[in-house]
Each structure stands twice: as C-alpha cells, then as structure tokens.
Amino acid sequence: TKDFLPSAMAAIQDRDYLRLCAELASLLSISQASARRRVDQQAAQDGARDVESRKAVATSLLEAAKTQQLEGSASSNLDTLLEAEAKDEHFMLED
C-alpha cells in the first residue's frame, strides 16, 4: 500500500488568470498565493466555478484595488502606520 498525501484542488493554469492575480498581489503588496486565495474565496462566495467567471472576479478585485490605490488609502496606510507618535519620537531601541 502506498501512502498518498491529501490531494488539493489543482491550481488554475490559465495565463490571463495568473496575470490578473499577480497584478492584484503587486497592488496589495501580498504574495501571489494570497491573491489567488482572495480571488478563490470571493469566487466561491459569488458561486463562480469556471475559469471565465473567476477571471471576472479577479478583474473586479483588481479594479477595486486600483481605485483604492488612487484614493491613496492603500499606499499611505503603511506610511501612516510607520510614523512615530509624538510621545515615541525620541525612543531608540538598542541592539
């Protein structure tokens, strides 16, 4: 008897789908796997099962991310988080 690892769902290998997920990952500063997972989760919520409808979901998420980036909320959010508060301006962490 052979021991088999549990098989996961085969990843979609459509070039356009992977490109859309890569663009989404780049805009959101997340990994490609996380971007694909987001698209897959949204597609599951919407009931999309075929590749074309998943591309449509990826496109809508990509457009939403672009809109968010144009508003400045996505890029300035990290800057805001990295700014020191007034009470911590002179705090220095030693090695």
PyMOL commands that set and color helices and strands:
alter all, ss='L'
color gray80, all
select helices_A, chain A and resi 15-28+32-46+51-70+73-82+86-88
alter helices_A, ss='H'
color red, helices_A
deselect
rebuild
show_as cartoon
